[in-house]
């Protein structure tokens, strides 16, 4: 029976490693929370295993620290590797697809080089702009010093860590009026997270999440789920994110205080923006090689102007938005969609 090796980095392993490296426990907690999908999806491993077994696939969840041994024990024709946590600086999930390539195993998801690229927002943005995509220009600041000066902006600047998830380390005051304030914020980011800061012109509009999963073997940009994310704020802060996922999200559910943002189809009110976003996805799939599973974060203005903020090759599978996408577009639970996607990838691999 073919095997699906499902590689994930647990929050606790990351948190302990960061503390051992000298990070303050509070900041280690914030950083590790980016891996909350590992915590949130673990209770569903049994359901995923059953859905995979129904399609003739053996489901093998593997913590990242055990991945090298698990992958080395399989032959190239026996298994596919699906890595659901990425990272190059604070997280190590990018090693998963690289280990698969070293062992000659196929993967579900994008090429391992993209696991590194998408986690470096400054470099990724430069590549996306080279493809002609509508990405805000960016400066780069390191602990109160500009490596690359930010572009001029009459609307203010937006500052965020370069190598962390977009919502980690983003505070309510991350929108600043000028370069001097951006430099000051870069000091705080460097002190807390030892990271550079991306400094971009603030772009207006509503927040959009676009999700993709290749449940059907021939799925293309038409299979994208494109939704406005209505959270009640201009942008999602770290505090907002913590309230939705992992241990904090689970506690909120238990207390009855958990509240998800509303997801609204972009095509319902702005079909032109929806078409533009699908065209962007098609360019990413063709130009960068995104495949199988990915997401994009965007801002959309009332006149259908679209700003691509970033892409992810490891979207949060158990997150509310991705579950909604699987349910609305594919008519499947998350477990069913994971199993169907694995079956489709095995089928494509056999056809080569």
N, C-alpha and C positions, 0 to 999 in steps of 0.2 A: 504494500500500500504506500503510495507517495506521501511524504510528510511535509507539513507546513511548520517551519521553525519560526516561532513568533518571539522576536527578541525585544526586550524592554529593559530600561534602566530604572530600578526602584528609587523612590524619593529618599528612603532612609539611607541607602548606600551612598547616594550623592551627598546627603546632608553630613554624614559622618566624615566623608573624604574632605569636604570643604572646611569643616571645623578643624580637622587635623592639619589642614594647610594654612590655618591661621585666620580664617574668616570668623567674624563675630557670629555667634549662634543665631541671632535674629536675622542677619543677612543670609546666612546659610539656609535658613528656613525659607526665606523669600525666593532665593535662587532655586532651591530644590523643588519648590512648588510648581515650577515649570514642567516637572515630570509627573504631575498629578494624574495624567491619563493612565500611567502604570498602576496607580492605586485604584483608580475608578474602574478599570476594565478587569482587574483580577477576579472579582466575584463572578464575572460572566464567562470565565474560561471553560466551565463545564458546558454551558449552553453553546459556546463556539465549537467546542469539541464535538458535541452531538450534531451540530449543523454541518461540520466538516465530514464527519463519519457518514452522514447521509449522502454525501457526494463522493465517497470513496477516498477520503483524505484523512490522514492521521494528524491531529493538532498537537503541537509540542511547544508549549510556552517555555521560554528560557530567559532567566535573568542575565543581564549583560555580562556580569562577571563569569558566568558559566558558558558564554557563547562560543568562545574559541574551542573549547573541548567538544561541545555539542556539534558544531559545524565540521570540525575535523573528523568526526566519527562517521560522517555521511559521505557517500559517493555522489558525484555530480548528477547522476540520473535519478537519485533517490529523493531529493528534497529541494524545496525553495525556501529562501530566507525572507521574512517580512520583518523589517526593523521599524518599530513604532515610536522610538524616541531618538532624536538626533542630537547634535551638539559637537562642538570642536574645542571649546574653552572650558566651560564649567561642567558640561555634560559630555559623555563619551559615546553616545549612540552611533555617531558616524563611523565607528569602528565596525559595526555590524555588517553593513554591505561590503566594506573593504575586506573583512574576513571571508565573506562568502566568495568574493572574487578571487581571493588568494587560494581558496579551496576548490575553485571551479564550479561552485554552486550557483544556480540562477537566483534571482531576487524578484520580489514584488516591490515595486517602487522605483524611484528614479536612480540614475547612476550615482555611485558613491561620491563622485566629485561634487555633485549638487548638494549633498548633505553638508559639505563644508561651505560652499558658496552662499547658500541661503542663510547661514548663521553669521555671516559677516556682512552686515547691511550696507556698509560703505562700498565694498567691492561689488556686492550683488547689484546695488543701484547703478554703478558705473556700467556693468554688463547689460543691464536692462535698458539703460538709456542708449547704449550702442545698438541695440536691436530696434530702436525707434519707439520704445514704449513710453507712456506718459508718467514717468517717475519723477518726483520732485528732485531738483538738484540738491546736493548736500555738501556741507563742510564737515570737518572732522576735528574734534577738540580732545586734547589729552591733559587732564589735570590743570586747567586754566590756560592752556596754550593751544593755539590753533595750528594743527598740522596742515589743514586745508581751510582757508577762510570760508565762511558761509556766504551764500549768495545774498544779494540785497532782497529785502522783503518788506513791503509796506504793511503787510498783514501780521507781522510778528514772526517768530521762529518757534519751531518745535524741537525739543531736545530729548533724546532717548539713548540708552546704552547701545553700543554697536554690536555686541556679540551675545546678548541675552535675548530672550523672547520679547516681543514688542511690548508686552504689558508688564514685564518685570522691571522694577526700578522706575516706572513712570508714575510720577506724582501728579497731584492736582495742579501744581504750578509748572508743569513741563512745557506749557506754552509761555514764551517769554517775549518781551517787547523788542529786544535788541541783542547784538552780539556780546556786549558786556555781560548782560544777564545770562546768556548762554554759556559764557566762560565760567561764570560762578556756578552754574548748575553742573558743568563738567567736573568741577572740583568735588561736588557731592557724590556724583556717580563714581569717580575714581576712588574716593575714600571708602565708599561702601562696597563697591563691586570690582575694583581694580580694572575698570574697563574704560575705553575711549567713548566719546559721545558723538553720535551723529546729530548734526544741526541742519535742519531743513526749513525752508519756508513753510509757514503754516498754510495748509490748504483747507478751504471751506468745504462743506458738504455733509452728507449723511454717510454713516459707516456702512460698508457692505462687506459681507463675507461670501466668497464664491468657493464651493466645495466640489471635488471631483473624485469619483471612485469608478473604476472600470469593471462594473459588475457584468456588463455585456462585453464579449471579446472585441468587438469593433467600436466600442464607445469612443466618441470624440467630444469636442467642445459643446456639442448639443446636449450632452449628459451632465453638464455643469448645473449645480444648484446655486442660484444667485439671489441673495436675500439682503434686504436692509436689516441691520441689527439695531433695534430700537431699545436702548438701555436707559434713556432718560438723561444721558449726559453727552457732552461733546465728544469725549473719547473715554475709553475704558482705562481706569487706573489699576495699579497693582492691587489695591484694596478691593476693587470690584471683582477682579479676577480671582483673588483668593476666596471670595465669598461663593464662587460657583463650583470650584473643583476641589478634589482631594479631601483631606481630613476636615477642613473648614466647611466645604460644601456639604459633606456628609452630616456634619453636626447641625448645619442649618436645616437640612431636610428633616432630621430627627426632631428638631424644635419647631418645625412648621413655619420657619421664617425664610425658606429658600424661595427665590424668585428669579426666573429666567427672563432675559430680554426677549422682546417680541421679534419674530422673524416675519418679514413681509416680502413677498415676491417683487423684485425690482421691475420685472416685465409688466406688472399690473398697472403701474403708474408712469414708468419711464422706459418704454420698450426700446428707445434708441440707446439708452445707457446699457440696457441688457445686451443688445447686439454688440456694442463696443467692448463690453467685458468678455463676451465669448470670443471675439476676435483677438483680444489680448491673450486669452487662454490658448487659442490655436497657435499664436506666435510662440508662446512659451513651450508648447509641446513640440513644435517644429524646430524652433531655434535653439532652445536649451535642452530639449529631450525630456521634459517632464512627462511622466507616464504613470499609469496605474492608480495612484492616489496622491492628491496634493490639494492645497487651498491657496487662495489669494485674499489679501485684505486691501480694500480700496475705499476711496471717498468719491461720492457722486454729487455734483452740484445740480441745482434745479434745471439748468439748461442742457443737461446730459453730459457736461464735461466730466471726464473720469480721470482720477488720479490713482495710479497703482502704488500702493505703499510698500508691499512686500509679498513674497510667496513663501510657502512652507511645503517641504516634501514629507513632513510627518505631522499632518494635522491631527488635532486631538480627537481620535476616533470616538471615545465615549462622551465627548462634549455635547451639550444640548443641540448645537447647530448642526453637527455632523449626523447625529441621530435623526434630527428632523429631516435632513437631506435624504438619508437612506429611506426613511418612511415615506416622504412626499414624492421623491422622484422614482425610487425603485420599488416602493411598496413592500419593503422588507425591514425586519428588525436589524439592529447592528450585527448580531451574530450571523444572521442569514446572509447579509450583504458581504461580510468578511469571507464566509465560506464560498459564496458564489463567485467572488472576485478571485479567490485562490483557484477555484476550479477553472475559471476562464483563463487564468495565467498558465496553469498546467496544460490546458488545451492548446494555447498558442505555442507553448514551448514544444509540445509534441509535433505540432504542424511544421516547425522549422526544419 
